[in-house]
Amino acid sequence: MPQPVVHFEIVGGDAAALHTFYAQLFGWKVEPSGPGGYGLVQPSGPDGITGGIGSGDSGDSRHVTIYVEVPDVGTALDRAEELGGRRLFGPDIVPGTNVELGQFTDPEDHVIGLTAAITPDQPHARRTS
């Protein structure tokens, strides 16, 4: 797969309950990582991908999102729009990292995330606050 799925997010109304559910169901270790009870899931073996589990901005923001690694987030977002998708945000650089993110919805409103490793001299990326 030339542009693999590299990350997932599970977002719901009760981050703690979701952490417990997935930890008990799959044996995932969820490490606190950000606001709203967001936690990171690290793969325990060579075949897994990273993930995140947390609470949304409101009770109705429950969703699962996959993140695809692409060479350039801005270019991929532009192409998604050309094909009938809608840009949600990006490209943005995650503060303190060399990771660029973006999200779009496909023609049926599924949210898809994009990620790329970047260098500081890339002009298209902007820092998130």
C-alpha positions as CSV (number, residue, x, y, z in Angstrom):
1,M,0.0,0.0,0.0
2,P,1.8,3.2,-1.1
3,Q,0.0,5.5,1.3
4,P,-0.8,3.4,4.3
5,V,-3.2,3.9,7.2
6,V,-0.9,4.9,10.1
7,H,-3.1,6.2,12.9
8,F,-6.7,5.9,14.1
9,E,-8.9,8.0,16.5
10,I,-11.9,6.9,18.5
11,V,-13.8,9.9,19.9
12,G,-16.9,9.8,22.0
13,G,-18.7,11.4,24.9
14,D,-16.8,9.7,27.8
15,A,-13.0,9.3,27.2
16,A,-12.5,7.3,30.5
17,A,-15.2,4.8,29.6
18,L,-13.7,4.3,26.1
19,H,-10.2,3.9,27.5
20,T,-11.5,1.2,29.9
21,F,-13.5,-0.5,27.2
22,Y,-10.7,-0.8,24.6
23,A,-8.1,-1.7,27.3
24,Q,-10.3,-4.6,28.5
25,L,-11.4,-5.7,25.0
26,F,-8.1,-5.6,23.2
27,G,-5.5,-5.3,26.0
28,W,-4.5,-1.8,24.7
29,K,-2.5,0.4,27.0
30,V,-3.9,4.0,26.8
31,E,-1.5,6.7,27.9
32,P,-2.9,10.2,28.8
33,S,-1.7,12.6,26.1
34,G,-3.8,15.7,25.9
35,P,-6.9,17.7,26.8
36,G,-10.4,16.2,27.1
37,G,-9.0,12.9,28.4
38,Y,-7.3,12.1,25.1
39,G,-5.0,9.2,25.3
40,L,-2.5,7.5,22.9
41,V,-2.5,3.8,22.1
42,Q,0.9,2.4,21.0
43,P,1.1,-0.9,19.2
44,S,2.5,-3.8,21.2
45,G,3.9,-5.6,18.2
46,P,5.5,-4.9,14.9
47,D,2.2,-4.9,12.9
48,G,0.1,-2.4,14.8
49,I,-0.4,1.3,14.3
50,T,-0.8,4.2,16.8
51,G,-4.1,5.4,17.8
52,G,-5.9,7.9,20.0
53,I,-9.0,7.7,22.2
54,G,-10.7,10.7,23.7
55,S,-13.8,12.9,24.1
56,G,-15.1,15.2,21.5
57,D,-16.0,18.9,21.8
58,S,-19.7,17.9,22.3
59,G,-21.7,14.8,23.0
60,D,-22.6,14.6,19.3
61,S,-19.0,14.4,18.0
62,R,-18.7,10.7,18.2
63,H,-16.6,9.3,15.4
64,V,-13.8,7.0,14.3
65,T,-11.2,8.5,12.0
66,I,-8.3,6.9,10.1
67,Y,-5.2,8.8,9.2
68,V,-3.4,8.1,5.9
69,E,0.3,8.9,5.5
70,V,0.8,11.0,2.3
71,P,3.9,12.7,0.8
72,D,2.3,16.2,1.1
73,V,-0.9,17.0,3.1
74,G,-1.7,20.2,1.2
75,T,-1.5,18.5,-2.1
76,A,-3.7,15.6,-0.9
77,L,-6.3,18.0,0.5
78,D,-6.4,19.8,-2.8
79,R,-6.9,16.6,-4.6
80,A,-9.6,15.4,-2.2
81,E,-11.5,18.7,-2.9
82,E,-11.1,18.2,-6.7
83,L,-12.7,14.8,-6.3
84,G,-15.7,16.0,-4.4
85,G,-14.4,16.0,-0.8
86,R,-14.5,18.9,1.6
87,R,-11.4,20.2,3.5
88,L,-12.0,20.4,7.3
89,F,-8.5,21.8,8.2
90,G,-4.9,21.7,7.3
91,P,-2.2,21.5,6.5
92,D,-1.2,22.3,10.1
93,I,1.9,21.3,12.0
94,V,1.4,19.7,15.4
95,P,3.3,21.9,17.9
96,G,6.6,20.6,18.9
97,T,6.8,17.9,16.2
98,N,7.7,17.5,12.6
99,V,4.2,16.1,11.9
100,E,1.8,17.8,9.5
101,L,-2.0,17.0,9.7
102,G,-5.1,17.7,7.8
103,Q,-8.6,16.4,7.5
104,F,-11.3,16.2,4.9
105,T,-14.7,14.6,4.4
106,D,-15.3,12.3,1.4
107,P,-18.4,12.7,-0.7
108,E,-20.4,10.7,1.9
109,D,-19.1,12.8,4.9
110,H,-16.7,10.2,6.3
111,V,-13.8,12.1,8.0
112,I,-10.4,11.1,6.8
113,G,-7.1,12.4,8.3
114,L,-3.9,12.9,6.5
115,T,-0.4,13.0,8.0
116,A,3.1,13.6,6.7
117,A,6.5,14.1,8.1
118,I,7.8,17.5,7.2
119,T,10.9,19.6,7.4
120,P,10.8,23.2,8.9
121,D,11.6,24.8,5.5
122,Q,8.4,23.6,3.8
123,P,6.4,26.7,3.1
124,H,2.9,25.2,2.8
125,A,2.7,24.1,6.4
126,R,1.5,26.4,9.2
127,R,1.7,25.9,12.9
128,T,-1.3,25.2,15.0
129,S,-1.9,27.1,18.1
